[in-house]
Each structure stands twice: as C-alpha cells, then as structure tokens.
Amino acid sequence: MDLEAQKKLTTRMNRVAGQVNGINKMIEEKRYCVDILVQIAAVRSALDAVGVQLLTDHIQSCVVGHGTETEHLCAKPMSQEELITEVKTVLTRFLK
C-alpha cells in the first residue's frame, strides 16, 4: 500500500472513530434509539468501505502482484492455491 492510500485509510478510520465516540455520547445523553441505530448503520457502512478498500489493495498488491516484489512487506511466500485459499478465508470472515 502506498503512502497516499495509507493516509486515506487512516483518515477514514479516524472518521469512524469519531462516529463511534458520537454514538457513545448519544447513549450517554439517552438520545432516541432510532437515531442511535441510524448512526450504528453509518459506522458499519464506513467500516465496510474501509474493508473493501483494504481487500482491493490486498488483491492488487499481494495476490496479483505476488512474486513481483510489489507485494506487502509482510506477505509470506505462497502458491497460487494458497493465495486463493487466503482470499476465500478473508472474504468469508469479512462478509459475516
């Protein structure tokens, strides 16, 4: 992941953290339940967007770029079958 992509993800996660803090404040203030649920849905959506971006980056750099020295520094050497299994596992967990 390049520096610009990392900054964008960090910015998005900071926004999510702010939303979560806002939800906590809403609970403390005993705000209307529906309003809190709407904010929870917004956080889920924001996290899903971050997850999709991370998954896309992973596929581009670590799966497609595997063995080209463009993959993530932490990527371990794997066969194509192992890479597909890893993506399947990650998708299964992410989509739950």
C-alpha positions in Angstrom: 0.0 0.0 0.0 1.4 3.4 -1.0 1.7 6.3 1.4 -1.3 8.1 -0.1 -3.6 5.1 0.2 -2.4 4.6 3.8 -3.2 8.3 4.6 -6.7 7.9 3.1 -7.4 4.8 5.1 -6.1 6.5 8.3 -8.4 9.5 7.7 -11.4 7.2 7.1 -10.6 5.2 10.3 -10.3 8.5 12.3 -13.7 9.5 11.0 -15.1 6.1 12.0 -13.6 6.5 15.5 -15.3 9.9 15.7 -18.6 8.3 14.7 -18.2 5.7 17.4 -17.4 8.3 20.0 -20.5 10.2 18.8 -22.6 7.1 19.3 -21.3 6.7 22.8 -22.2 10.3 23.6 -25.7 9.7 22.2 -26.1 6.8 24.5 -24.9 8.8 27.5 -27.3 11.6 26.6 -30.1 9.0 26.3 -30.9 10.0 22.7 -33.7 8.4 20.7 -32.9 4.8 20.0 -33.7 5.1 16.3 -31.2 7.9 15.9 -28.5 5.8 17.6 -29.3 2.8 15.3 -29.0 5.0 12.3 -25.5 6.1 13.4 -24.6 2.5 14.1 -25.6 1.7 10.5 -23.4 4.5 9.3 -20.4 3.2 11.2 -21.0 -0.3 9.7 -21.1 1.2 6.2 -18.0 3.2 6.8 -16.1 0.1 8.1 -17.3 -1.9 5.1 -15.9 0.7 2.8 -12.6 0.5 4.6 -12.7 -3.3 4.4 -13.4 -3.2 0.6 -10.5 -0.8 0.0 -8.1 -3.0 2.1 -9.3 -6.1 0.3 -8.9 -4.4 -3.1 -5.4 -3.3 -2.2 -4.5 -6.8 -0.9 -5.7 -8.4 -4.2 -3.8 -5.9 -6.3 -0.5 -6.0 -4.4 -0.3 -9.3 -2.6 -2.3 -11.6 -4.9 -1.9 -10.2 -8.4 1.5 -8.7 -7.6 2.7 -11.8 -5.8 6.2 -12.6 -6.7 6.8 -9.3 -8.5 8.3 -7.6 -5.4 5.4 -5.2 -5.3 3.5 -7.2 -2.6 3.3 -6.0 1.0 6.5 -6.4 3.0 4.7 -8.8 5.4 3.3 -11.0 2.7 4.6 -14.5 3.0 5.6 -16.7 0.1 2.6 -18.7 -1.1 1.5 -20.8 -4.0 -1.4 -19.7 -6.2 -3.6 -22.2 -4.4 -2.6 -20.9 -1.0 -3.3 -17.3 -2.2 -6.8 -18.2 -3.4 -7.5 -20.0 -0.1 -6.3 -17.0 1.8 -8.6 -14.7 -0.2 -11.5 -17.1 0.3 -10.9 -17.2 4.1 -10.7 -13.4 4.3 -13.9 -12.9 2.2 -15.7 -15.4 4.4 -14.8 -13.6 7.5 -15.4 -10.1 6.1 -18.8 -10.9 4.7 -20.1 -12.3 8.0 
